[in-house]
Amino acid sequence: METGLVDESVSRAPRDPLRAVRLLTTVFAWLGGAALAGNLLFAGDGVVRFPLAGAVVLLLGSWWVWPRHDGWAVAVAEGVVTAGAAVVLPGVQPVLAFLFGTTTRRALHGGPWRYPVKSLVALAGYVAGLCVSLSRLERADPDVVVAAVMPLLGLVIGTFALHETVRAVRSQQAARRTVGALLQATPVGLALLDERGTPRLHNLRAREMFGWDDTAEATTVPCPHGADITRCRDGCASADGAVEVEPHDGLVLEVHTSPVEQPAGPDHTVVAAVDVSRRRLWEDALRDRAERDELTGLASRAHFLHLVREALALGPVGLLIVDLDRFKDVNDADGHEAGDRYLRAVAARVTSALPAGAVAGRLGGDEFAVLAPGFGVRDTVRLAKSVLTRLNDDPEPFGTSIGAAVSEAGAGATELLRDADTAMYVAKREGGNRFRLFRREMGEQALARQQDRTDLRTAVEDGQLVVHYQPIVDLATGTVTSAEALVRWQRPGRGLLGPDAFIGLAEETGLIVPLGEKVLDTACRQAVRWHAEGRSLGVTVNVSTRELSTPGFLPRLERVVAATGLEPGRLTIEVTESVWADEPAMRSLVAVRDSGVRVALDDFGTGYSSLSYLQRYPFDVVKIDRTFTGALGENDRTEGVIRCIIALADVLGARTVAEGIETPEQADWLRDAGCAYAQGYLFGKPADADSWNTQPAASSGS
């Protein structure tokens, strides 16, 4: 019988369990029919025996031609035959035989309506014929009556039992077919193993999974420790959970086992195998994604830190932190796709410089790291030099700052990373494109710098920042026309600090944004107060490139101007030439100028000077750096450069302001050369608004 399972103990399909019963029943029914027909022809009374015998023959013919057909016509014909035969035959035994044959045949083949309902017709015919026969007798012999009636009780009980047996067998067959369909449809491979590990039963899915050949006898089920899971000494067959096996390339199975007790003989084992190949691929992909940086293919931050902790548990560790010096410029100027290519190229260079056993990772952004297990100070320094040299190879050198650190006894991953990071920032502050090995005093400096960050944040929030103003003088008239706002930090215990002491830290920590907004607001309010006092003075405020490149700069500027009531034309935003290397900052600067605020270019000629930039992005003011004005009188070349700057500004429609003027001779020369404005100690040092004098401290002789 088809069950969906392949039985390895037999070579042919199982036989129908009702086949023998059906054959015997059919033979018995035919013999009973033939015997009845014979008795009717040779032992019956009257001519009616002949049509009755013919009817029996026709019934036998219908059984042959339509073995499964059983209409009411057949049932009625059987009833007529049994009734007539019971009347014309001298004995009822042939009739009972025929009745037994038809009834058992119907019980075996028929459905609910074939048996018992249709069988009642033949039984009724027999009883009717028997009654007619008995009525002809003057006195019925009780023994004869009992002998004629009692077999009917056995017939009813026996056929009912046969009918129920057939129904039970057919229900079992239907259930087995259903189970077989489920076993074939399930994606789970199922097998029953004997004590030798040989599959006795299995579905086709198991055959496919374990690669059993259809033409050969099935072999065993493997486990991670051998070819037969039932003989595994590591207990795979009795494990509480599943075990994973790879029976052939590309296929990963999760195998579950359960013992099956046998009434006699050794226990068998049920095996259920689930294909988890796709799940394994997903898990591997997720693991790789978690352990690998998607952009560069290096170890991810989380996985790299895990590797650092593992390495520290085994012994000394060397660690490098590699940070790109000018990656922001590349990203802003050439776009993020170019930045991604840049990072991938750096990752490839770093990887190519690693010795065996070292691992590179990307910690985030433009920061990379190298782990060197077992490296001491000398090897770590040699590795840092190798990585730096490789990154500076032609044709495209990458400027990087590298911090190196070596683990100390008892140090953890956090401390080691902190030390390497501290050394990296030292290398960056020293100009970049170099490496530095961590020393203990660097840690002390880092702590001091951390304190500086905390104090600066407090200064911004608590009003420790003050603004001083330096006059800007019209060289033609000698009068003060505006003032440059310069921020100072009144730091407790340290006195008044100039911007060089904290502006870099403010940019590094992001505090430059709130700091710059406070200075801008203070300067604008002071310019409004001067105007209310009758002093028609403008104000110049320095803005860093980083502050200018933040998305919210223009809204902040417009909010301050609107809140203070200052006319936009009386405010000048002063920037350095580094703004040209920052595309977002340049876009912001153009928007600032479009709003009516004036723009000044500070330190012209000392950085990214370019005539094309001046032509594309016009400025209202060009400031001549003190490195040029301080050299006046030393050589004709410097004077020629200053004249060129003045002439260039005049052509572009900008006014010039000379910085760092300390002597009347410098002021006179600049006025004669056509410079419009100047500032410096000659006219006044930066001072707070209360003590600031709008008249120049010294005269230029005009």
C-alpha positions in Angstrom: 0.0 0.0 0.0 1.3 3.5 -0.8 2.3 5.4 2.3 4.8 7.9 1.1 7.6 5.9 2.8 10.1 3.6 1.1 10.5 0.3 2.9 14.1 -0.9 2.6 13.2 -4.4 3.8 11.1 -5.3 0.8 11.7 -5.0 -2.9 8.1 -4.6 -4.0 5.1 -2.5 -3.0 2.9 -3.9 -0.1 -0.1 -5.9 -1.2 -3.8 -5.0 -0.7 -4.7 -6.5 2.7 -8.3 -7.2 1.4 -7.2 -8.9 -1.8 -7.4 -12.5 -0.4 -10.7 -11.9 1.3 -12.1 -10.3 -1.8 -11.0 -13.3 -4.0 -12.4 -15.9 -1.6 -15.7 -14.0 -1.3 -16.0 -13.7 -5.0 -15.3 -17.5 -5.5 -17.8 -18.4 -2.8 -20.5 -16.2 -4.4 -19.9 -17.7 -7.8 -20.0 -21.2 -6.5 -23.2 -20.5 -4.5 -24.8 -19.0 -7.6 -23.7 -21.9 -9.8 -25.0 -24.4 -7.2 -28.3 -22.6 -7.0 -28.7 -22.5 -10.8 -27.9 -26.3 -11.0 -30.3 -27.2 -8.3 -33.1 -25.1 -9.9 -32.6 -26.9 -13.2 -32.3 -30.4 -11.9 -34.1 -30.5 -8.6 -36.7 -27.8 -8.8 -40.4 -28.3 -9.2 -42.5 -26.7 -12.0 -41.6 -24.7 -15.0 -40.8 -21.6 -13.0 -37.5 -23.2 -12.1 -36.2 -22.4 -15.6 -36.6 -18.6 -15.6 -35.3 -18.6 -12.1 -32.2 -20.5 -13.2 -31.8 -18.0 -16.1 -32.1 -15.1 -13.7 -29.3 -16.6 -11.6 -27.1 -16.9 -14.7 -27.8 -13.2 -15.6 -26.9 -12.2 -12.1 -23.6 -14.0 -12.4 -23.0 -12.3 -15.7 -23.7 -8.9 -14.2 -21.1 -9.7 -11.5 -18.6 -10.5 -14.2 -19.3 -7.6 -16.5 -19.9 -4.9 -13.8 -18.2 -6.1 -10.6 -18.5 -2.7 -8.9 -22.1 -2.0 -10.2 -24.9 -2.8 -7.8 -28.2 -1.1 -8.8 -31.6 -1.6 -7.2 -32.5 -3.8 -10.2 -29.8 -6.3 -9.2 -31.0 -6.2 -5.6 -34.6 -6.8 -6.6 -33.6 -9.7 -9.0 -31.7 -11.3 -6.1 -34.8 -11.0 -3.9 -37.0 -12.6 -6.6 -34.5 -15.5 -7.2 -34.2 -16.3 -3.4 -38.0 -16.1 -2.9 -38.7 -18.3 -6.0 -35.9 -20.8 -5.2 -37.1 -21.2 -1.6 -40.5 -22.2 -3.0 -39.5 -24.5 -5.9 -36.6 -26.3 -4.3 -37.1 -29.2 -1.9 -34.4 -27.8 0.4 -33.2 -24.3 1.4 -29.4 -25.1 1.6 -28.7 -23.9 -2.1 -30.7 -20.8 -1.5 -28.8 -20.1 1.8 -25.5 -20.6 0.0 -26.6 -18.1 -2.8 -27.8 -15.7 -0.1 -24.6 -15.9 1.8 -22.6 -15.3 -1.4 -24.5 -12.2 -2.5 -24.7 -10.7 1.0 -21.0 -11.2 1.8 -20.0 -9.9 -1.7 -22.1 -6.8 -1.1 -20.7 -6.4 2.4 -17.2 -6.5 0.9 -17.7 -4.3 -2.1 -20.6 -2.1 -1.2 -20.9 1.3 0.4 -23.5 2.4 3.0 -26.4 2.0 0.6 -25.2 -1.3 -0.9 -25.0 -2.9 2.5 -27.1 -3.4 4.5 -30.1 -1.7 2.8 -29.9 -3.6 -0.5 -29.1 -6.8 1.2 -32.4 -6.7 3.0 -34.2 -7.3 -0.4 -32.6 -10.8 -0.8 -33.2 -11.6 2.9 -36.8 -10.5 2.6 -37.2 -12.6 -0.5 -35.8 -15.7 1.2 -38.1 -15.2 4.2 -41.1 -14.7 1.9 -40.3 -17.9 -0.1 -39.7 -19.8 3.1 -43.1 -18.8 4.5 -44.8 -19.9 1.3 -43.0 -23.3 1.4 -43.9 -23.8 5.0 -47.6 -22.8 4.4 -47.9 -25.8 1.9 -47.1 -28.3 4.6 -49.8 -29.7 6.8 -47.6 -29.6 9.8 -44.2 -27.8 9.8 -41.4 -29.6 11.5 -39.8 -27.3 14.1 -36.3 -28.7 13.4 -36.7 -27.9 9.7 -37.9 -24.3 10.5 -35.0 -23.8 12.9 -32.5 -25.2 10.3 -33.9 -22.8 7.7 -34.0 -19.7 9.9 -31.0 -19.9 12.2 -28.4 -19.5 9.4 -29.9 -16.1 8.8 -28.7 -14.9 12.2 -25.2 -16.1 11.4 -25.4 -14.4 8.0 -26.4 -11.1 9.5 -23.8 -11.1 12.2 -21.0 -12.4 9.9 -21.7 -9.9 7.1 -22.0 -7.0 9.5 -18.6 -8.0 11.0 -17.2 -8.2 7.5 -18.7 -4.9 6.5 -17.2 -3.1 9.5 -13.8 -4.8 8.9 -13.8 -3.6 5.4 -14.7 -0.1 6.5 -11.9 -0.1 9.1 -9.4 -1.3 6.5 -10.5 1.3 4.0 -10.3 4.1 6.6 -6.8 2.9 7.4 -5.9 2.9 3.8 -7.3 6.5 3.4 -5.4 7.6 6.5 -2.2 6.0 5.1 -2.7 7.7 1.8 -3.2 11.1 3.6 -0.1 10.5 5.8 1.8 9.4 2.7 0.9 12.6 0.9 2.0 14.6 3.9 5.3 12.8 4.2 6.0 13.4 0.5 4.9 17.0 0.6 6.8 17.9 3.8 10.2 19.5 3.3 11.5 17.5 6.2 13.5 14.4 5.5 12.3 11.5 7.6 13.9 8.1 8.2 13.6 5.2 10.6 17.0 3.7 11.4 17.6 0.2 12.8 20.3 -0.6 15.4 22.9 -0.8 12.7 22.1 2.8 11.5 20.5 1.4 8.3 17.3 3.2 7.2 14.4 0.8 7.3 11.8 3.4 6.2 12.3 6.9 4.8 10.6 9.4 2.5 12.0 10.5 -0.8 13.0 13.9 0.7 15.4 12.0 3.1 16.8 10.1 0.1 17.5 13.4 -1.7 19.0 15.1 1.3 21.4 12.3 2.2 22.3 11.5 -1.4 21.1 7.9 -1.3 21.1 6.3 -4.7 17.8 5.1 -6.0 19.4 2.0 -7.5 21.4 1.1 -4.4 20.4 0.3 -0.9 20.3 3.4 1.4 23.3 3.9 3.6 23.6 5.7 6.9 22.7 9.1 8.3 25.9 11.1 9.0 26.7 13.3 12.0 29.4 16.0 12.6 31.7 13.3 14.1 31.3 10.5 11.6 29.3 8.7 8.9 26.8 7.0 11.3 24.8 9.1 13.8 23.6 6.0 15.7 27.2 5.0 16.4 28.4 8.5 17.4 30.4 8.3 20.6 29.7 12.0 21.3 26.0 11.3 21.8 24.6 12.9 18.7 21.8 10.3 18.5 20.6 11.1 22.0 21.3 14.9 22.0 18.6 17.1 23.4 19.0 19.6 20.5 19.7 19.3 16.8 23.0 18.7 15.2 24.1 20.2 11.9 25.7 18.1 9.1 26.8 18.8 5.6 26.2 15.5 3.6 27.4 17.2 0.4 28.6 20.5 -0.9 26.2 23.4 -0.5 23.7 21.5 1.7 23.4 22.1 5.4 21.0 19.9 7.4 19.7 20.3 10.9 19.2 16.7 12.2 16.9 15.8 15.0 16.8 12.3 16.5 14.4 10.4 18.8 14.6 6.7 20.0 11.8 4.4 19.2 11.3 1.4 21.6 10.8 -1.9 19.9 8.7 -4.7 21.6 11.4 -7.2 20.7 15.0 -6.4 19.7 17.1 -3.3 19.9 15.5 0.2 19.7 15.3 2.0 16.5 15.9 5.7 15.9 13.7 8.3 14.1 15.6 10.9 12.2 14.1 14.2 11.0 16.3 16.4 8.8 15.5 20.0 7.9 17.4 21.8 5.1 18.8 25.0 6.8 21.2 25.8 3.9 19.4 29.1 3.1 19.3 30.0 6.8 23.0 29.3 7.1 23.7 31.6 4.1 21.6 34.3 5.8 23.4 33.8 9.1 26.8 33.9 7.3 25.8 37.1 5.5 24.5 38.7 8.7 27.7 37.6 10.5 29.9 38.9 7.7 27.9 42.2 7.7 28.3 42.5 11.4 32.0 41.6 11.3 32.9 43.4 8.1 32.7 47.1 7.2 30.4 47.2 4.2 32.3 50.0 2.4 35.9 48.8 2.8 35.7 45.1 3.6 37.8 45.6 6.8 36.7 44.5 10.2 33.8 46.5 11.6 34.2 48.5 14.7 32.3 46.0 16.9 34.2 43.0 15.6 37.5 44.8 15.7 37.0 45.6 19.4 36.1 42.0 20.0 39.3 41.0 18.4 41.2 43.5 20.5 39.7 42.0 23.7 40.6 38.5 22.6 44.2 39.4 21.7 44.7 41.2 25.1 43.7 38.0 26.9 46.6 36.2 25.2 49.4 38.7 25.6 50.9 42.0 24.6 49.2 43.9 21.8 50.2 46.7 19.4 47.5 49.1 18.2 47.5 51.8 15.5 44.8 54.4 15.0 44.9 55.9 11.5 43.0 59.1 10.8 43.0 60.9 7.4 44.1 64.5 7.6 42.0 66.1 4.9 39.2 63.7 4.1 36.5 66.3 4.8 38.0 68.5 2.0 37.9 65.6 -0.4 34.4 64.7 0.5 33.1 68.2 0.3 34.9 69.1 -2.9 34.5 65.9 -4.9 31.3 64.4 -3.4 30.5 61.4 -1.4 31.2 58.8 -4.2 34.7 60.2 -4.5 35.0 60.0 -0.7 34.0 56.4 -0.7 36.6 55.6 -3.4 39.2 57.4 -1.3 38.3 55.3 1.8 38.5 52.1 -0.2 41.9 53.0 -1.6 43.1 53.8 1.9 41.8 50.5 3.2 43.7 48.7 0.4 46.9 50.5 1.2 46.7 49.8 4.9 45.9 46.1 4.3 48.9 45.8 2.0 51.2 47.0 4.7 50.2 44.5 7.3 52.3 41.6 8.4 51.0 38.1 9.0 48.6 38.0 12.0 47.7 41.7 12.0 44.1 42.9 11.4 42.8 46.2 10.0 39.5 47.6 10.8 37.4 50.7 10.2 36.2 52.4 13.3 34.0 54.9 11.5 34.2 57.8 9.1 37.8 58.3 8.1 39.3 56.5 11.1 41.0 53.2 10.7 42.7 50.9 13.2 45.3 48.1 13.0 45.6 45.3 15.6 49.0 43.6 15.9 48.8 40.7 18.5 52.1 39.9 20.2 53.8 43.2 19.1 56.0 45.1 21.5 57.1 48.7 21.2 59.8 48.2 18.6 57.5 46.1 16.3 54.6 48.5 16.7 56.8 51.5 15.7 58.1 49.6 12.7 54.5 48.8 11.7 53.4 52.4 12.1 56.3 53.5 9.8 55.4 50.9 7.3 51.7 51.9 7.2 52.6 55.6 6.9 55.1 55.0 4.1 52.6 52.8 2.2 49.9 55.5 2.5 52.3 58.1 1.1 53.2 56.1 -1.9 52.9 57.7 -5.3 50.9 58.5 -7.4 48.3 59.4 -4.8 49.7 59.9 -1.3 47.2 60.0 1.5 48.1 62.3 4.3 47.3 60.5 7.6 48.0 61.0 11.3 48.8 57.7 13.1 48.7 57.1 16.8 50.5 53.9 18.2 50.1 52.3 21.5 51.3 49.1 23.2 49.2 47.4 25.9 50.4 47.3 29.4 49.8 44.6 31.9 46.2 44.6 33.1 45.1 47.2 30.5 41.8 46.6 28.7 40.6 47.4 25.2 39.2 50.8 26.2 42.4 52.0 27.7 44.5 50.8 24.7 42.2 52.5 22.2 42.2 55.7 24.3 46.1 55.7 24.4 46.4 55.2 20.6 43.7 57.8 20.0 45.5 60.3 22.2 48.8 59.7 20.3 46.9 60.2 17.0 45.6 63.6 18.0 49.1 64.6 19.1 50.3 63.7 15.6 47.4 65.7 14.0 48.1 68.8 16.2 51.7 68.6 15.2 50.7 69.0 11.5 49.6 65.6 10.5 51.1 63.1 8.0 53.2 61.5 10.8 52.9 59.0 13.6 53.4 59.3 17.3 53.9 56.6 19.9 51.8 57.0 23.0 53.7 58.2 26.1 52.4 58.6 29.6 52.7 62.4 29.5 50.4 62.4 26.4 47.7 61.0 28.6 48.2 63.8 31.1 48.0 66.3 28.2 44.8 64.6 27.0 43.3 64.9 30.4 44.2 68.6 30.5 42.7 69.0 27.0 39.5 67.3 28.2 39.4 69.7 31.1 39.8 72.6 28.6 36.8 71.2 26.7 34.7 71.1 29.8 35.8 74.6 30.9 35.1 76.0 27.4 31.6 74.6 27.4 31.1 76.2 30.8 32.5 79.5 29.5 30.0 79.5 26.6 27.1 78.7 28.8 28.0 81.0 31.8 29.1 84.1 29.9 32.8 83.9 30.5 33.4 85.0 26.9 33.8 88.7 26.3 34.1 90.7 23.1 36.7 93.4 22.5 36.7 95.8 19.6 39.6 97.2 17.5 39.0 100.3 15.4 39.2 100.3 11.6 40.3 103.7 10.3 39.7 105.6 7.1 43.3 106.4 6.0 42.1 109.4 4.0 40.4 111.2 6.9 41.9 109.5 9.9 38.4 108.7 11.4 37.2 105.4 12.8 34.5 104.0 10.5 34.0 100.5 12.0 35.3 98.1 14.6 36.4 94.4 14.4 34.9 92.3 17.2 37.4 90.0 18.8 36.4 87.3 21.3 38.3 86.8 24.6 37.9 84.2 27.3 38.0 85.4 30.9 39.0 82.1 32.3 39.0 81.8 36.1 42.5 81.3 37.4 44.0 81.9 34.0 43.1 85.5 33.1 42.1 86.9 29.8 42.9 84.4 26.9 43.1 85.4 23.3 41.3 83.4 20.5 44.4 81.4 19.6 44.1 79.7 23.0 40.6 78.3 22.4 39.1 78.8 18.9 40.8 75.6 17.7 39.3 73.7 20.6 35.9 75.2 19.9 36.0 74.0 16.3 37.2 70.6 17.4 34.3 70.2 19.9 31.6 71.8 17.8 31.3 74.6 20.4 32.3 77.1 17.7 28.6 77.3 16.7 27.1 78.5 20.0 30.3 80.6 20.7 30.0 82.3 17.3 26.4 83.0 17.7 27.0 84.7 21.1 29.8 86.8 19.6 27.6 87.8 16.6 24.7 88.7 18.9 27.0 90.8 21.2 28.7 92.6 18.3 25.4 93.5 16.6 23.8 94.8 19.8 26.9 96.9 20.4 26.8 98.4 16.9 23.1 99.3 17.5 24.0 101.0 20.8 26.7 103.0 19.1 24.3 104.1 16.5 21.8 105.2 19.2 24.7 107.3 20.7 25.2 109.0 17.4 28.3 107.0 16.3 27.7 105.7 12.8 30.0 102.6 13.1 29.8 99.3 11.4 31.0 96.1 13.0 33.1 93.2 11.6 32.7 89.7 13.0 35.1 86.8 12.3 33.4 83.5 11.3 35.3 80.2 10.9 34.9 78.0 7.9 33.5 75.2 10.0 30.9 77.5 11.5 30.0 78.8 8.1 29.6 75.3 6.6 27.0 74.3 9.2 23.5 74.1 7.6 21.9 76.5 10.1 24.3 79.4 9.9 22.3 81.7 7.6 19.0 81.3 9.6 21.0 82.1 12.8 22.5 85.1 11.2 19.2 86.4 10.0 17.6 85.7 13.4 20.3 87.8 15.2 20.1 90.7 12.7 16.3 90.8 13.0 16.4 90.5 16.8 19.0 93.3 17.3 17.6 95.6 14.6 21.0 96.1 13.0 20.9 97.2 9.3 22.5 94.3 7.3 24.8 96.7 5.5 26.5 97.8 8.7 27.5 94.1 9.4 30.6 92.6 7.8 31.3 88.8 8.1 35.0 88.2 7.9 36.4 84.8 6.6 39.8 83.4 5.7 40.9 82.0 2.4 40.3 78.4 3.7 36.6 79.0 2.9 37.4 78.4 -0.8 38.3 74.8 -0.1 34.9 74.1 1.5 32.0 74.1 -1.0 29.2 74.1 1.6 30.8 77.1 3.3 31.1 79.0 0.0 27.5 78.4 -0.8 26.6 79.7 2.7 28.8 82.8 2.1 27.1 83.6 -1.2 23.7 83.4 0.6 25.1 85.7 3.3 26.1 88.3 0.8 22.8 88.0 -1.0 21.1 88.9 2.3 22.8 92.3 2.3 25.5 91.5 4.8 29.0 92.5 3.6 31.7 89.9 3.3 35.4 90.5 4.0 38.3 88.2 3.0 41.0 88.1 5.7 44.7 87.3 5.3 44.6 87.6 1.5 47.6 86.1 -0.1 48.6 83.7 2.6 46.5 80.6 1.8 44.3 79.5 -1.1 44.6 82.7 -3.1 43.1 82.3 -6.5 42.0 84.9 -9.0 39.3 82.5 -10.3 37.8 82.4 -6.8 37.8 86.1 -6.5 36.1 86.4 -9.9 33.5 83.8 -9.1 32.8 84.9 -5.5 33.2 88.7 -5.2 34.0 90.2 -1.8 33.2 93.6 -0.4 36.5 93.9 1.5 39.9 92.4 1.0 42.2 92.6 4.1 46.0 92.7 3.5 47.7 90.4 6.0 50.2 91.7 8.6 52.9 89.5 7.1 53.0 92.0 4.1 52.5 95.3 6.0 55.0 94.3 8.6 57.7 94.0 5.9 57.1 97.5 4.4 60.4 99.2 3.9 62.4 96.1 3.8 62.4 95.4 0.1 60.7 96.6 -3.1 59.2 93.2 -3.7 56.9 93.3 -0.7 55.7 96.8 -1.7 55.0 95.5 -5.2 52.9 92.7 -3.9 50.8 95.1 -1.7 50.3 97.4 -4.7 49.1 94.5 -6.7 46.6 93.5 -4.0 45.2 97.0 -3.8 44.9 97.3 -7.6 43.3 93.9 -7.8 40.7 94.7 -5.1 40.0 98.0 -6.9 39.4 96.2 -10.2 37.0 93.8 -8.4 35.1 96.6 -6.7 36.3 95.7 -3.2 37.9 98.0 -0.6 41.2 97.1 1.1 41.9 97.1 4.8 45.6 96.8 5.9 46.2 94.9 9.1 48.9 95.2 11.7 49.7 98.9 11.2 52.0 100.0 14.0 53.9 103.1 12.6 52.8 106.3 10.9 55.2 105.5 8.1 53.3 102.4 7.3 50.0 104.2 7.3 51.3 107.0 5.1 52.8 104.6 2.6 49.5 102.6 2.4 47.4 105.8 2.0 49.7 106.9 -0.9 49.4 103.4 -2.4 45.6 103.7 -2.5 44.7 101.5 0.5 41.4 102.8 1.9 41.4 101.5 5.5 43.7 100.2 8.1 43.8 98.8 11.6 46.5 98.0 14.1 48.1 99.2 17.4 48.8 102.6 15.8 45.1 103.3 15.9 44.2 101.4 19.0 44.4 98.0 20.7 41.4 95.7 21.1 39.4 96.9 24.1 36.0 96.2 25.7 33.1 98.4 24.7 33.1 100.4 27.9 36.7 101.7 27.5 36.8 101.7 23.7 37.4 105.2 22.1 36.0 105.8 18.6 38.9 108.2 17.8 42.3 106.7 16.8 44.9 106.4 19.4 47.5 107.9 17.1 47.5 110.0 14.1 48.8 109.0 10.7 49.9 112.6 10.0 46.9 113.5 8.1 
